[in-house]
Each structure stands twice: as structure tokens, then as C-alpha cells.
Amino acid sequence: MTVCTGIGYDAHRLVEGRRLVLGGVELDHELGLEGWSDADVLTHAVIDALLGAAGLGDVGEHFPDTDERWRDADSLELLRTVAAQVRAEGCAIRHVDVTVVLEAPRLAPHRAAIRANLAEILGLALPHVNVKATRGEGMGFVGRGEGIAALAVATVERD
């Protein structure tokens, strides 16, 4: 077995009139993330990390924002599709670690539900799915409350 690691990153602007979905969980907030799908930056970062670990490109190649099929798509379903593709390439998903960078709302009350969503789709035990959050401390687009970003690392074993 060869251990492979992938890194994923995503960021979206916060806007009025949209839901705020992170890791498949809808958070109560006056602003939501703007994007072609549900704009779930956390899940998109995990998707990119998995695709990177398996050498399968990136989320934009698989689910382009020019294709109407992906408008308002549920990112957990996109993750389910990617997890199956990664497995079909002979990769066993072993671990995912995600950091979400946001000023508000607090992620802590939703962390268990997010981890459970990811673990179920990826076929992992909870100790192999880690979700954490940090703030921009007033700096940059995150610190000004203009958007949310996420960074993920995925580890797979390849036959």
C-alpha cells in the first residue's frame, strides 16, 4: 500500500438570501454562502482533498459551475459521488481533517453533526474525521465577515 495525501481549499462570499450550509448542516445565520451549488465550503474542501489524494483533478473539473446539473446541488451528494470515484481508483479513504475559517456563526455547536455526516459518507469511524474552526481575527475577507474559507487534508491508501 502507498499512502497518499491531498489538500483541498475553498472559499465563498457571504451574501443575503442564501442558506449557510457547512458539512451538510444548515446553520442559523443572517447570511449564506454564494455559489453555484449549495456553496458548502467545508465539503468542497474535503472533495478537493480526496480528489488530490487519488490524483483525480479537482471539484471544478468534476462539477463545473457551467453545468446546470450542479446548480443548487447538495454538496454531500457530490462528496458521495467523489468518495465512490476515489474507491474505484483503488484508494481506501483513511482520514480527513478540516479547518473552517469564519467569524460567525460559531461552528462548535454543529461539529458533531458535521463529523457524523462526513464519517457516514466516507465510511470512516468518527476518530478518523476531524473538524475544527478558527477566526480571521479581523484580518482579510474572513476577518471582515465577507466570506468563509475551509482547508482540508485527506489521507488515502492506494493498492
Secondary structure as GFF3:
##gff-version 3
##sequence-region A 1 159
A	DSSP	beta_strand	2	15	.	.	.	ID=ss1
A	DSSP	beta_strand	20	22	.	.	.	ID=ss2
A	DSSP	beta_strand	25	27	.	.	.	ID=ss3
A	DSSP	beta_strand	32	33	.	.	.	ID=ss4
A	DSSP	alpha_helix	41	54	.	.	.	ID=ss5
A	DSSP	alpha_helix	59	62	.	.	.	ID=ss6
A	DSSP	three_ten_helix	68	70	.	.	.	ID=ss7
A	DSSP	alpha_helix	75	88	.	.	.	ID=ss8
A	DSSP	beta_strand	91	101	.	.	.	ID=ss9
A	DSSP	three_ten_helix	108	110	.	.	.	ID=ss10
A	DSSP	alpha_helix	111	122	.	.	.	ID=ss11
A	DSSP	three_ten_helix	126	128	.	.	.	ID=ss12
A	DSSP	beta_strand	129	134	.	.	.	ID=ss13
A	DSSP	alpha_helix	140	143	.	.	.	ID=ss14
A	DSSP	beta_strand	147	158	.	.	.	ID=ss15
###
